[in-house]
């Protein structure tokens, strides 16, 4: 009986020891997720920063006091009032993107770093908007965002936090200012429409004038080409007629030098003289003929005399 009790005690001791060892190992081993950091304190004082992976700590002595995310975080900046340089009241809100660079500073440098950065963003935004006019707040949003980010980072450096970017979501001016801006935009659109319409009319007139000019030039060139072609055709026709006449005269001259040619010429002249007298007789009922030219033989003789005289002159010359 005593032995069984002793064995029972020994078994309980080892079981208890195993449980204690298991608890100690569980407390001493820490698995840190990716993009996270654990701030470990020993007896209430900072000891170390555990990064992602397997880490060890002394159970019951070391304690994880802060769990910081190293991811980029988005913080909403509530709507707030701001006054521009030209004394226009605005309601502005935005969103802030920040990241923890130093977990130690983010844990011990400030309490609730996200809230602190948001408040700093609000005050910085009011300050930056107060430096510019109302029109600039809409036109220069990018530069305004950059200035706010730079100002916040200078103030938040001791907190181990970096602001990556700041975006203004909405800018709401008073209703009266909105109505004035709408009228101004309408007038600007009307002005642009008038300018574009006048530019279109001017371009249309230029195009019409250019078309008429080119049409006139083409018509003039066509008339000129037509006149040149007509003149060339007439010149060629005159040359062809002259060549034909020259060849005819040359042929007649060659034939006239022969005895048969002279006879043919005499007959042709006699026929022409008779035709001429017949034409005169048709025009008038009275025909006057010389005494010696009442028959065809006398007419032929007269024609021959004229031809011989011409031949002699041509021979003498």
C-alpha positions, 0 to 999 in steps of 0.5 A: 500500500505504501509502495503504491502511494509512493508510485502515485506521488512520483507519477503525479510529480512527473505529470505536474513537472511535464505540465509545468515545462509545457506551460513554460515553453508555451510562455517562452515561445512567441510567433510574431506574424508578418508585418507586425512587431511586439514590444516586450517589457521586463519588470515594466521596462522596455526590453526588446522588439520582437520582429516577424518569426520565432522569438523567445522570452522569459515566462512570467518575467517578460511581457508583450505590452504592445502589438504594433502593425507595420502595414500601411493604415488609412485613418479618416480625417473628420470634417472640419471648418477652415477659412481661406486667405480671402476669408471664405469659410469651408468645410473640409474632410480627408483621409490619411495614409500612415505607416509605423516605422519605429514600433518603439517610438510609436509605443512610448513616444505618443499615446494613440499615434493614429489619433494624434496624427489625425489631430495633427492633420486637421490643424495642418490642413486648416493652416495650409488652407488659410495660406491660399485663396478659394480658387486655389483650393480647387486648382491646387489640391495636389500641391495642398496635399503634398504640403500637408504631408510634409508638415505632418511628417516633420511633426510626427517624426518623434512618434516613429510614424510616417504619413505616406499621403493625404487626400482631401475628399471633399471641399464644401464652400457656402451656398452663396459661393457655390451659386457665384461659382456656378454663374462664373462657370456658366459665363466661362462656358458661354465665352468658350462656346462663342470663341469656338463658334467664331473660330469655326466661322472664320475657318469655314470662310477661309476654307471657302475662300481657299476653295474658290481661289483654287477653283479660279486657278484651275479654271485659268489653267484649263483655259490657258491649256485650251487656248494653247491647244487651239492655237497649236491646232490652228497653226498645224491646220494653216501649215497643212493648208500651206503645204497642200497649196505649195504642193499643188502649185508645184505640181501645176508648175511642173505640168505647165512646162509641158506641151500637154500642160499648156493645152490643158491650161488653155482649155481650163481658162476657156472653160472658166471664161465661159462660166464667168460669162454665163454667170453674168448672163444669169444676173442680167438680161443684157450681155455686152460682148466685144465684137471680136469675142462673140465666139468661143475661139476668140475667147480661147485665143484671148486667154492663150495670149494672156498665158503666153504673156505671163510665161514670157514674163516668168521666163525673162525674170 
